[in-house]
Amino acid sequence: MKTIQRWRVWGGAIGAGLALALAVPAGAPAQEVREGSWEARPSEDGRHRWIQLEVENTSRRHWQTSLKVDEAEWTRFQSRMEAGEDFTVDREAGRFTLTGDRIRGRRWTGHFTFTADARFQERMDERGYAMDDNQVFSAAALGLGSNWPDELERAGFRHTDTDDLFSSFIFDVNAEFVRSFDALDLGVLDLDRYVAFRVHEVTPEFAREAASWGIGTLDDEDLIQMKIFDVDRDFLEEARDLGIDRPDLEDLVQMRIFHIDEAAVEAARALGLGEVGLDEVRTLKIHDVNREYLDGLRALGHAPRDFDEAVAFRIHGVTPEWIEELHDEGFEDLDGDDLIQMRIHGIDRILRKRRRP
C-alpha cells in the first residue's frame, strides 16, 4: 500500500492569512477571478494542513496567504495530486481550483484559480461587513462563512468590524471560549483581549491556577504577561529559592527580562558591593556592572566604595579607559566623587585644554 505523505505550508500559514485579511484596505480594486501559484511541502508531524497561495495583482504586488483544508480535503488533495488531477475546494465565499505542475524534491507546486461567489459578498454586506474582493478571497482561503457573525453575537460582541471578524475567526474566539472566563471576575473584556488570550494560550484553567500562587490579584493583562514571559509555578519557586519571599508579578517579569537566576545572583553577590537583593541585581544587569568592569577600576586604584557608587560610575561613563586618559594627563589624586563630578560637568575637558600649550 502506498504511503501518503502529510504536507504543510512553506512559511507562516496563520500569520500570512491574518496579514492579508487585515492589511488590505477597504475599497481595493475588484477582481472577478484570481490566479496565482501554490506550494506545499511534507510535514513531519502531519498536523499542519495549509497550502500556501501567492497572488500577483495588476500593480504587480505579491500577496501571500494560505488555504486551510480539513482532514478530508487534505486526503483528497494528495490523492488528486498523485493522480495528476485538479483539486477543487468549494467555500461559501468561492471556489479554488488547484492544478499541480511538478514535484521538486520535497516540494509540490502548481497554479490555482479562485472564483468568488458574489452571493457571499452580498450576504456579508447585508450583515454590516462590507468586503472587497481581496477580503472575500481571504475569507475563502480561511473558510470564514457568513454564519461567523452569529457566533460573535452569541459571545456577546455585536457591531464588530471586518478586522475583528477575521482575527476572531482565525484564532477561534467563539462563544464557548468567551463564556469560559465568565466566572473569573476579569471584568468586561473587548474582543481583542480574547484574541490575545488565544494567541498567548491563556486559558481559564491557567488563570485559576495562577490566582492560587499568592502573587496578588491578577487581571487580564497580567495573565497575558505571564504567558509572554513564561512565568509559571516552577519559576515562582525558583524566585523563592533565591530568597525572594513574596515576589509579585512585576518582580517575576523583571527576572525573566534581565535573565536573573541563581547564577546571576551569585555573580552579583561576588562583586563585593555589599548585600544585594532582586532590585540590586536588576540594576547591576541594566547598567552592566560586572566583574570585568570592576576589576578594571580596581587595577587603577579607583574601586567603587559601594553599590551606589559602582552604578553611578556606569551611569556617568566613568570607565577604566577614561581614568587612564586622566592619569596620562596628570590627574591622579581623584576620588570617586571627583570622577563623577568631572563627568557630569565636563571639567576634565576644560582642564585638558588649559594644560595644553
C-alpha positions in Angstrom: 0.0 0.0 0.0 1.4 3.4 -1.0 2.2 5.6 1.9 0.5 9.0 1.7 2.7 11.8 3.0 1.4 14.7 5.1 2.0 18.2 3.8 2.4 21.6 5.3 2.6 25.2 4.0 6.0 26.5 3.3 6.0 29.6 5.5 3.8 31.1 8.2 0.2 30.0 7.4 -1.8 31.8 10.1 0.3 34.9 10.1 0.2 35.3 6.4 -3.5 34.7 6.3 -4.1 37.3 9.0 -1.8 39.8 7.3 -3.7 39.6 4.0 -7.1 39.7 5.7 -6.4 42.7 7.8 -3.8 44.7 5.8 -5.8 45.1 2.6 -7.6 48.5 2.5 -11.3 48.6 2.0 -12.4 49.5 -1.5 -9.4 47.8 -3.2 -9.9 47.3 -7.0 -12.3 44.4 -7.7 -11.1 41.2 -9.4 -13.6 38.7 -10.5 -11.2 35.8 -10.8 -7.9 35.4 -9.0 -5.0 33.5 -10.4 -1.7 32.6 -8.8 0.7 29.9 -7.7 0.6 27.5 -4.8 3.2 25.4 -3.0 3.3 22.7 -0.3 6.0 20.7 1.4 5.7 17.5 3.5 5.2 17.8 7.2 6.9 15.6 9.8 4.1 15.8 12.3 1.2 15.7 9.8 -0.8 18.2 11.8 -0.5 21.3 9.5 -3.0 21.3 6.7 -2.3 24.5 4.8 -1.4 25.2 1.2 0.5 28.4 0.5 -1.0 30.7 -2.1 0.6 33.6 -3.9 -1.2 36.2 -5.9 0.1 38.9 -8.1 -2.3 41.8 -8.7 -2.4 44.3 -11.6 0.1 46.5 -10.0 2.5 43.5 -9.7 2.4 43.4 -6.0 2.6 39.9 -4.5 0.3 38.8 -1.7 0.6 35.5 0.2 -1.9 33.7 2.2 -2.7 30.0 3.0 -5.6 27.8 2.0 -6.8 26.0 5.1 -8.2 22.5 4.4 -9.7 19.9 6.8 -8.6 16.3 7.0 -10.9 15.0 4.3 -9.9 17.8 1.9 -6.3 17.1 2.8 -6.5 13.5 1.9 -8.4 14.3 -1.4 -5.7 16.9 -2.2 -2.9 14.4 -2.0 -4.8 11.8 -4.0 -5.6 14.3 -6.8 -2.1 15.5 -7.0 -0.7 12.0 -7.1 -3.1 11.1 -9.9 -2.3 14.3 -11.8 -5.8 15.7 -11.5 -7.1 19.1 -10.4 -8.1 19.7 -6.8 -11.1 21.9 -6.1 -12.2 23.4 -2.8 -15.7 24.9 -2.5 -16.3 27.5 0.1 -19.2 29.8 0.8 -17.0 32.7 -0.5 -15.9 31.0 -3.7 -14.1 28.1 -5.4 -10.4 27.3 -5.6 -9.1 25.1 -8.4 -5.5 23.9 -7.9 -3.5 22.3 -10.8 -0.3 20.5 -9.9 2.7 21.3 -12.1 5.6 19.3 -10.7 7.3 17.8 -7.7 10.6 19.4 -6.9 12.4 17.3 -4.3 10.1 17.5 -1.3 8.0 20.3 -2.8 4.8 20.3 -4.7 4.0 23.4 -6.8 1.3 24.4 -9.2 -1.2 27.1 -10.2 -4.6 28.0 -9.0 -7.7 30.0 -9.9 -10.2 31.4 -7.5 -13.7 32.4 -8.5 -15.6 34.5 -5.9 -19.3 33.8 -5.1 -21.0 37.2 -5.4 -23.8 36.0 -3.1 -21.4 35.7 -0.2 -20.3 39.3 -0.6 -23.9 40.4 -0.7 -24.7 38.4 2.5 -21.8 39.9 4.4 -22.8 43.4 3.2 -26.3 42.9 4.5 -24.9 41.9 7.9 -22.8 45.1 8.0 -19.5 43.7 6.8 -18.6 45.4 3.5 -15.9 43.2 2.0 -13.9 44.0 -1.1 -12.7 41.2 -3.4 -9.4 40.9 -1.5 -11.2 40.2 1.7 -13.6 37.8 0.0 -10.6 35.9 -1.3 -9.1 35.7 2.2 -12.4 34.6 3.7 -12.5 31.7 1.3 -8.9 30.7 2.0 -9.6 30.7 5.7 -13.0 29.1 5.4 -14.8 32.0 7.0 -18.6 31.9 6.3 -21.5 34.3 6.7 -22.5 32.5 9.9 -19.5 33.6 11.9 -21.1 37.0 12.9 -23.8 34.8 14.7 -21.0 33.2 16.7 -19.7 36.6 17.7 -23.1 37.7 18.8 -23.5 34.6 20.9 -20.2 35.5 22.5 -21.6 39.0 23.3 -20.0 41.0 20.6 -22.2 43.0 18.2 -21.3 45.6 15.7 -17.8 44.4 15.2 -15.8 45.5 12.2 -14.3 43.3 9.5 -10.9 43.2 11.1 -12.4 41.8 14.3 -14.3 39.3 12.2 -11.2 37.9 10.6 -9.0 37.9 13.8 -11.7 36.2 15.9 -12.2 33.6 13.2 -8.5 32.9 12.7 -7.9 32.4 16.4 -11.3 30.7 17.0 -12.6 33.1 19.6 -16.1 31.6 19.8 -18.9 31.9 22.3 -17.8 28.8 24.3 -14.3 30.2 24.8 -15.5 33.7 25.8 -18.0 32.3 28.3 -15.4 30.0 29.9 -13.9 33.1 31.5 -17.2 34.4 33.0 -16.5 33.0 36.5 -13.1 34.6 36.8 -14.1 38.1 37.6 -11.9 39.7 34.9 -14.5 42.4 34.2 -15.8 43.3 30.7 -13.2 42.5 28.1 -13.2 43.5 24.5 -12.8 41.1 21.6 -9.1 42.0 21.1 -8.4 40.8 24.6 -9.9 37.3 23.9 -7.9 37.2 20.7 -4.8 37.9 22.8 -5.8 35.1 25.2 -5.9 32.7 22.2 -2.6 33.9 20.8 -0.8 33.5 24.1 -2.7 30.4 25.2 -4.3 32.0 28.3 -7.0 29.6 29.5 -9.4 29.7 32.4 -7.5 26.8 34.0 -4.3 28.7 33.8 -6.0 31.8 35.3 -7.4 29.8 38.2 -4.1 28.2 38.9 -2.1 31.5 38.8 -4.6 33.0 41.2 -3.6 30.4 43.8 0.1 31.3 43.7 -0.1 34.2 46.1 1.4 36.8 43.8 -1.5 39.3 44.1 -4.7 39.9 42.2 -4.2 39.2 38.5 -6.1 40.9 35.7 -6.3 40.1 32.0 -3.1 42.0 31.2 -1.2 40.2 34.0 -2.3 36.8 32.6 -1.0 37.7 29.2 2.3 38.9 30.5 2.7 35.7 32.5 2.4 33.7 29.3 4.6 36.0 27.3 7.4 35.8 29.8 6.8 32.1 30.8 6.1 32.8 34.4 4.9 29.5 35.8 4.8 27.8 39.2 8.3 26.4 38.7 9.7 29.8 38.0 7.9 31.2 41.1 9.5 28.5 43.3 12.9 29.4 41.7 12.4 33.0 42.8 11.6 32.0 46.3 14.6 29.8 46.4 16.7 32.9 45.7 15.4 34.5 48.9 12.5 36.5 47.3 9.8 35.5 49.8 6.9 37.5 48.4 7.6 38.2 44.7 4.9 40.0 42.8 4.3 39.7 39.1 6.5 42.7 38.3 9.4 41.0 40.1 8.9 37.8 38.2 8.7 39.5 34.8 11.8 41.6 35.5 13.6 38.4 36.4 12.7 37.0 33.0 13.6 40.1 31.1 17.0 40.5 32.7 17.8 36.8 33.0 18.1 36.8 36.8 18.6 33.3 38.0 20.7 31.6 40.7 23.9 32.2 38.7 23.2 35.9 38.2 22.5 36.4 41.9 25.7 34.6 42.9 27.7 36.6 40.5 26.3 39.9 41.8 27.0 38.9 45.4 30.6 38.0 44.5 31.3 41.6 43.2 32.0 42.8 46.7 29.4 45.6 46.7 27.6 44.5 49.9 24.2 42.8 50.3 22.2 42.6 47.1 18.6 41.7 46.5 16.5 41.5 43.4 16.4 45.2 42.9 20.2 45.5 43.1 20.8 42.5 40.8 18.4 44.0 38.3 20.2 47.4 38.5 23.6 45.8 38.0 22.2 44.0 35.0 20.7 47.1 33.5 23.9 49.1 33.8 26.3 46.2 33.0 28.2 46.5 36.2 30.2 43.2 36.1 33.4 41.6 37.3 35.5 42.8 34.3 34.4 46.4 34.7 35.1 46.5 38.5 38.4 44.7 38.1 39.5 47.4 35.6 38.6 50.1 38.1 40.3 48.4 41.0 43.5 47.9 39.0 43.7 51.7 38.6 43.1 52.3 42.3 39.5 53.5 41.8 37.4 50.7 43.3 33.9 51.9 44.0 33.1 52.3 47.7 29.8 50.6 47.5 26.9 49.5 45.2 25.6 53.0 44.7 29.0 54.4 43.5 29.5 51.5 41.2 26.2 52.2 39.5 26.9 55.9 39.4 30.2 55.3 37.7 28.5 53.3 34.9 25.7 55.9 34.5 28.1 58.8 34.1 30.6 57.0 32.0 33.4 56.5 34.5 35.4 53.8 32.7 38.9 52.4 33.2 39.8 53.7 29.7 38.7 57.2 30.7 40.5 57.1 34.0 43.7 56.0 32.2 43.4 59.1 30.0 43.2 61.3 33.1 46.2 59.6 34.6 48.1 60.3 31.4 47.2 64.0 31.7 48.5 64.0 35.3 45.1 63.8 37.1 45.8 61.0 39.6 44.7 62.3 43.0 41.0 61.9 42.4 38.3 60.1 44.5 35.0 58.7 43.3 33.1 61.9 43.8 35.7 63.8 41.8 35.4 61.4 38.9 31.6 61.6 38.8 31.6 65.5 39.1 34.2 65.7 36.3 32.0 63.6 34.1 28.8 65.5 34.9 30.3 68.9 34.3 32.9 68.1 31.7 35.7 69.5 33.9 38.2 67.1 32.5 37.9 68.6 29.1 38.4 72.1 30.4 41.5 71.2 32.4 43.0 69.4 29.4 42.6 72.4 27.3 44.3 74.6 29.9 47.2 72.2 30.3 47.9 72.1 26.6 50.1 74.8 25.0 
